Structure formats: structure tokens, C-alpha cells
């Protein structure tokens, strides 16, 4: 997670808002039952809230997933 959002895909107004940016994560399907991806996102949202950030943005390099 970073405090700087990459400039592509965001408006100037969005980039001026306090946010963290969570980049693509990969978890092993064998641990799906433990929901590690959910835990990572909940941690990021909790940290952002404690630091006064309004948003947690998600980065992704796959166009199909971006559209989703």
C-alpha cells in the first residue's frame, strides 16, 4: 500500500483527496477458506481510517478486472 495514487485513471479532484492506494495482490487459492484477500483489504481500510484518509484505491493491471 502506498500514499501516492498513480495519475492514470483518476481525475485531478480524486487525486487531491486523501487516500491510500492498494496495488494488486495475489493469494494462494489453497488458503481461500481463510480469506486472506479480505483480511488485506480490511487492514488497508482500517489503517486508512486511522490515518484520516477518505479512500483506499485499488490498482490493477488487468483491463477486464478494471472494467469489472
N, C-alpha and C positions, 0 to 999 in steps of 0.2 A: 504494500500500500504506500502511496506517495501523496504528498500535499499538493503536487502540481498536476493538473489535468492537461493532457496533450491538446493542442489547439484544434485539431481536426474534429469535426462533428459537433462542436459546441458553439453557441453564439457568444458574442462579446459579453452580453449580460450574464449568461451562465458561467462563463469563465471568471467573472468578477465576484461570484458568490463563494462563500467559504465552503470548501469541500475537500474530501479525500478522494483519491482515485485508486480503485482496486482493480488490478490487472488480471488477466486470465489466469485461472488456477486449474490445476489438474489433480484429481484424486484417484486413487486406485479403486476400481469397481468392487474389489474384494471387501472393501470397508464401507460399502454403500449403506449397510444396515446402521452404521454409526453416524451417518450423515455428516461427514467431515466438511463438505462444501457449505452446508447450512451453518455449521459452527464457525467457519471462517467468516462468513458474511455477518453473522450476529456479532462476532467480536469486532469487526470493522465498524458496524453501525454503532455499537456501544462506545467504542473509542472515539468516533467522530462526535457523538453526543457529548461526551465528557470534555472534548476539546472545543466545543462551541461551533462545530461545523454543521451547516444546514443539510449537506448532501454527502452521500457516498456514491460516486460514479463508478461504473463498471466498464473496463476496457475489454475489447475483444478483437481478434484478428480475422475472424471468420464471417464473411458477409452474410451468409444465411442465418447465423446466430444473431448478428446485429439486427437484421430485419425482424427477427422473432421478438 
